[in-house]
Amino acid sequence: MGDYRGEQHPLSITVAFVYSGDSCIEIITPKPGCVSAYNEFLGRHPGGGLHHIAFYAADFDKTLAM
């Protein structure tokens, strides 16, 4: 279950991770009919295109302090 817009909804997604060297690509596909931010976005943008960039830190607390 996940909390979305103040209500509990079951979340059903397919996730794939692809690694190439130090890079990781994450592909998330929400199941049709599932109430989620993913499906809300795709309903407004049927062509898709949602993405983000993240960084990995071996020592999170030290990196955060910097």
URKAZI-V364222 format. One line per field, one symbol per residue. burial: # if it has 24 or more other C-alpha atoms within 12 Angstrom, else .. A space follows every 50 residues. Layout:
burial->???
This chain:
burial->.............................#....#####........... ................
